[in-house]
Amino acid sequence: MAGPAFRRIGKGEAAPLVLLHGFGGNMRTWNRVFPLIKDDVPLIIFDLPGHGRSIHSEGRGGAGRMAKAILQELDAAGIERFHIAGHSMGGAVAALVAMRAPDNVLSLNLIAPGGMAPDIDADLLARFSKASDADELERVIREMAGPGLDVPEGYFQAAAEFRDAPGAMEALTETYAAMFPDGPAKGQGVLPHAQLAELPMPVRALWGSADTVLPCPDSDSLPANFELLVLSRAGHMLPEEKPAEVADFLRTAATSGVT
């Protein structure tokens, strides 16, 4: 079985920045972000297992399996040192990559990440996982985003078309179940804060104050080594809602002089 698909953007000798989208998304999540940073840092943008062009790839299921598949694919491509960023579920995957390969990760950059606390709107995510037409996707995504979400024409139709692919909806159901090892009523699985606190690389988190999916935490509830930045009145869909701010956040990490 093939590993997860990825796209390279940009060239140069600098260590690349690996981008991981969230649950139910694909590499198009970063379409409004990467043009703003592609001249500053080489990019490697993945479709996570079970998503986009990786519907049937190695690593389908939970965040742990995805992290293993991402690391294997990077190793096969000869990429030894890299920055990594992830949105939502992709944030949990990115954190697991950093915990499993701390000597390879130059910085860990989390955008409204999963796995930090049990709190999550499981019902809203269930609706998102089952939405298959453009109108329903628009309704759910606007609930997940902050006020005034502005996306390009055709965005919701394109999202629906990805879900028409054979096996796409089944893969989302499988991934949704893996996020809740004790059932949705118990909340999401939580990553070990003690291990996160021992990570040797810089760790930064960006969150929207109006996030309804994964509520924005107090900095005291995160591991002590996390630097938390909060965007006022922003929701959960930060790469789509606040692309310039997300680009600035990522650029700062990838060009900080850590090599």
Secondary structure, DSSP 4 states (H G I P E B T S, - for coil): -PPPPEEEE--SSSPPEEEE--TT--GGGGTTTHHHHTTTS-EEEEPPTTSGGGTTSTT-SSHHHHHHHHHHHHHHTT--SEEEEEETHHHHHHHHHHHH-TTTEEEEEEES-SSSSS---HHHHHHHHH--SHHHHHHHHHHHS-TT----TTHHHHHHHHTTSTTHHHHHHHHHHHH-TT-GGG------HHHHHT--S-EEEEEETT-SSSPPPPGGGS-TTEEEEEETT--S-HHHH-HHHHHHHHHHHHTSS--
